[in-house]
Amino acid sequence: MTEKDEIKKQMYEWTAKYAEKKGLRVNPDAEMLDLVIEGLTNNKMKHGKNYCPCRILSGDEDEDRKIICPCVYHLDEIENDGSCHCELFFK
């Protein structure tokens, strides 16, 4: 198993555990879920952190901390829209 495969596996496990803990569910569309997990994995490998793949890094460490998954916006987005912007977590 490659390093990327291992990180991706960990992302799947972490997101499922987080969703269960918060009373949420991960995206039921397996293809879409895989795309988001792939983006998280790529960001983890490139930047060392789980930055949301649907948000753009600013280069400002304090600002970018807000978009580490789960980002500071996700609960409001789920409440208002039924899912977070990345469509990783759903009500």
HUVEN-V328713 format. One record per residue. RES is the residue in one letter. PSI is psi as a letter, one per 40 degrees, with the letter a starting at -180 (999 if undefined). BURIAL is + if it has 16 or more other ideal C-beta (glycine too) atoms within 10 Angstrom, else -. Layout:
RES|PSI|BURIAL / RES|PSI|BURIAL
This chain:
M|h|- / T|i|- / E|d|- / K|d|- / D|d|- / E|d|- / I|d|+ / K|d|+ / K|d|- / Q|d|- / M|d|+ / Y|d|+ / E|d|- / W|d|- / T|d|+ / A|d|- / K|d|- / Y|d|+ / A|d|+ / E|d|- / K|d|- / K|e|- / G|f|- / L|a|+ / R|i|- / V|i|+ / N|h|+ / P|e|- / D|h|- / A|d|- / E|d|- / M|d|- / L|d|+ / D|d|- / L|d|+ / V|d|+ / I|d|+ / E|d|- / G|d|+ / L|d|+ / T|d|+ / N|d|- / N|d|+ / K|d|+ / M|d|- / K|d|- / H|e|- / G|e|- / K|i|- / N|g|+ / Y|h|+ / C|h|+ / P|e|+ / C|e|- / R|i|+ / I|h|- / L|h|- / S|d|- / G|e|- / D|h|- / E|d|- / D|d|- / E|d|- / D|d|+ / R|d|- / K|d|- / I|e|+ / I|h|+ / C|h|+ / P|h|+ / C|i|+ / V|e|- / Y|e|- / H|d|+ / L|d|- / D|d|- / E|d|+ / I|d|+ / E|d|- / N|d|- / D|e|- / G|e|- / S|i|+ / C|i|+ / H|d|+ / C|e|+ / E|f|+ / L|d|+ / F|h|+ / F|i|+ / K|999|-
